């Protein structure tokens, strides 16, 4: 199940008809993740939702993005910033309507799949706002009365969060029983999924998105990976990294630690 990022079109603008249908609601990044997994027999379901562009998200959560808040949060430690934003959310800062819509649709898809295929294997992959939707969805499912969470958790075999905007503050946190199944990829220079309060690369992405913005280069830019993993080479794109970890979640691994490449493995 894949979710595209902010402002990305639900319908691919190029490619053969079959690919266009398969890639519906995925966006370029998650579409590329699926292309990497398709030879393994993975089927795809793009989750429909608005995926509102950043200006609309800013309008929905303007309080978070005002200069006053940035000034108040910047001097704080990382933990302090997380507490600061968490307090805002707790005190009534709304989840953007677009993210709420995505979470509603993803919850329905997951629950339907678990109900009709209780021994299935669900993979979740989201890019940017799509990763945010996954966090909100799993947090709500975990705490929803009437949801058989152990069954849901058992069906979810792997989670890939690409350029997750909540990676820097870890809120909402992933359920504890899913953290070991999760992998996050965040380029070192991406100000969206790193700490936006102190990132020196913010001007590449805001207020105007440029071709140099690392947040939109996960299908092209390659980063170092673990050289001990056979067959992976020394570099991967972000989408290849996410696909690699999702593929690992589908196979029976031998006991003991498994060296895997990761741009940023600390998904919380």
Secondary structure, DSSP 8 states (H G I E B T S, - for coil): -EE--TT--SS-SSS-HHHHHHTTTTHHHHHHHHHHHHTTT----B-------HHHHHHHTHHHHSHHHHHHHHTS-HHHHHHHHHHHHHTT----HHHHHHHHHHHHHHHHHHHH-TT--EEEEEETHHHHHHHHHHHHHHT-TT--HHHHHHHEEEEEEES-TTTTTT-S---HHHHTTEEEE--TT-TTTS-TTT-TTGGGTSSS--TT-GGG-TTT-EEE--TTSTTS-SEEEHHHHHHHHHHHTTS---SS------S-----
